[in-house]
Each structure stands twice: as structure tokens, then as C-alpha cells.
Amino acid sequence: MAAGTHPELQGEGGYPDRTSKIQAAIVMAGPMEMLTGSVAERSRTGQNSNSNSWLRGTVDQKPALYGLADACAQIDQNTCPILFMMGEFDKPERNQASRDKLQALGIDTGVKVYQDGKHGCWNQLPWIDQMVVDMDTFLQEQLGAAAEHDGK
């Protein structure tokens, strides 16, 4: 079930008459899996584990919460198109499972890997200029298609 339709991931404020469904997303070098892989490993060892701080416990202490936070596990036929952007040295393989799942479901996805880029290259020169162009192109394509589909 996509996060936009998952009852436990809906808020109670703001605009109850509007959908929470995301129309397009860009992932900036982030891991998508929380229950497995490097995030789970760091959670168990406590080594540089942001997830332990954010979710106030380890993957073993709070597996249900980690499951809700696991974006790869949430991917289904209702998931929006996702573009993955990262530097060459930011481990592009760590979100391969999500890209494979999206492709298998026929959901638009792609990956842009920026030469010589490290983690955080998206807000640094020389990468930022090309990344902004790539983001704009992706969002124009996806949101333009969404507007046409909605009859706008």
C-alpha cells in the first residue's frame, strides 16, 4: 500500500478535503529500506544510527514502526514515479531494490549518478546546477502528465 493511502501515515491537520497522495518524488541518495540493509545494521550496532534517534528505538525494538518507515516495503502499484539522484561515491546500489520494484510494477523511475559526487553533492558546486536541471525536467514530465490525467 502506498504511503499516500496508508491510514496510519495520514495526518489530522490542514486540508482533510485533499489527498495525501504524492504525485512525483525525488530521492536524494537515501536508503529506502529500513528493516534490512545498512540502516538495520547500523540500528542494531548503534553505530551512526540516525534511525535510532528518529524512531526512538532500534529496528529490533520497534519493527512495526521501522516497517512503516520502510519506503521500499510501501511501494505498490499506487506509488508515484520516483527519480533517484546521488553522487558517484554515495553507494547507488543501496536503493537498487526499490528501483527494481518500481520497474517491475511499471512505474516511471530512473537514477542519475553524478560523477565524483559524494553524499550531499546536491547542494554543492559543480553538481547543483545539473541536478536542478534534472529535477526540473523530471517534475515537469511527471506533474505535466499528472495534470493531463486529472483533466487540468
Sequence and secondary structure as in RCSB ss.txt:
>XXXX:A:sequence
MAAGTHPELQGEGGYPDRTSKIQAAIVMAGPMEMLTGSVAERSRTGQNSNSNSWLRGTVDQKPALYGLADACAQI
DQNTCPILFMMGEFDKPERNQASRDKLQALGIDTGVKVYQDGKHGCWNQLPWIDQMVVDMDTFLQEQLGAAAEHD
GK
>XXXX:A:secstr
  GGG GGG  SSS TTS    S EEEES    SSSHHHHHHHHH TT HHHHHTTS TTT HHHHHHH HHHH 
 TT   EEEEEETTS GGGGHHHHHHHHHTT  EEEEEETT  TTGGGSTTHHHHHHHHHHHHHHHHHHHHHHHT
T 
